Amino acid sequence: MALTDLFRKKKSPRVMVVGIDGLPYSLVQKFTSDGTFPFLAGLTKSGHLARMKVSLPEISAVSWPTFMTGRNPGEHGIFGFTDLKPNSYQMTFPSFGDLKTPTFWDRLGQIGRRSVVINQPGTYPARKIPGALISGFVAVDMIKAVQPLKYLGPLRRLNYEVDVDTQRCRKDHDWLFVDLERTLEGRQRAVELLAKEEDWDFFQVVITGTDRLQHYIWDALENSGHPLHAKAIGYYRRVDQFVKEMWERFHRSADVSQEGDGFYLLSDHGFTGIKQEVYLNAWLQEQGYLAWDKPEPQSLEDLAASTKAFVLDPSRIYLHRRGRFPRGRVEESEAASLLAEIKAKLLELKHEGRPVIRQVFARDEIYSGPETPAGPDLVLLSHWGYDLKGSIKAAAVFGRTDLSGMHTWDDAFFWSVEAPKPELNIVDLAGIIERKISSAS
């Protein structure tokens, strides 16, 4: 088949998005200056690189649904990687089926536009869309991760993998680089397959290897003397090359009046190095707000009735309210004063003389919409370097694990030819994409 058949040019606007999970604006700036990102360096001269805020808490499980719906968690209903079943302490893992609002590619389908979406976190199990969808993290079964199913066989023959082996890669950093290359090559093959088979209007692919590397060996990026520094930089050069290849594919397939018009790059949160992990349930227990029925709790089922507040990962505080939780005793009449008290104490929390908590947000400050009451009472934002955790087994407030990097809220990035509005937030991007594609409707 001729190349012109693989990437058919269309007169109506086409849009391509490359998502790079967790890649911070500050690192893009560094890498475009020091030669690690030669292609992106050129894009920053011809277009606009913007620093962007994301959803709170600043995790992929919340930010990606916000991106793909153009709605905040109070509307789309996803507040974390985990949640509790209503009126219980039973942990659940929100899936694509729990999303309460349509994605923008659903809305594009209503005006006759087709989308190809590859490795989008938060879309498992995959559902039919006008086009093709390959789910991203946390897709555990490829049979449920591909729509339409006609692509399952070809993807398997291409040795496509959703993600690296996170458990092995966290421990074995040499294997991490083998797995990063393998999954990126699979992503490239999936792009080639679906670009050939689908007559698309919107095309998106997400790279998640950046997030994995940054969690496990962020220090290798910061420290030129680190034994894995050269390998880490080499991977980011591969990412830059991948972006270049996607750019070239886009321009072979789209009829644009200005180079890059309709091509976008973004991340779902930023990243920085960890100074300390902060175990918020241990802090609540230390302050007298939380108690357990067992000396070694195994789950939130072991919360004592006297508990006034508890935390779900990474930074969501819930009052133990009567009527919301089976053993909850906090009355609505005391909620406001209790939240104010907890907030004041958190803002005083220090580690070696340095403040830990940057801001404490009440639910209604950051969420709006019909799902807001299902959200946490407070969401915390730490100063960079203090990684907030909801562990129920940590005895001390501060500690460290083998993880090296943590997410940040206000250091994601967005690139486009046209200048975006000031104070850009990830919730704004769906509107930008929809307006671009539907402009010829």
Helices and strands as residue ranges (DSSP letters): H 3-6, E 15-20, H 25-34, H 38-46, E 48-52, H 60-69, H 73-76, E 83-84, E 91-92, G 96-98, H 104-109, E 115-120, E 131-135, G 142-144, E 146-147, G 149-151, H 152-157, H 166-171, H 173-197, E 202-207, H 209-222, H 229-253, E 263-266, E 270-273, E 276-279, H 280-286, G 300-302, E 309-312, E 316-319, H 332-347, E 350-351, E 354-355, E 357-362, H 363-366, G 372-374, E 378-382, E 386-389, E 398-399, E 405-408, E 412-416, G 426-428, H 429-438
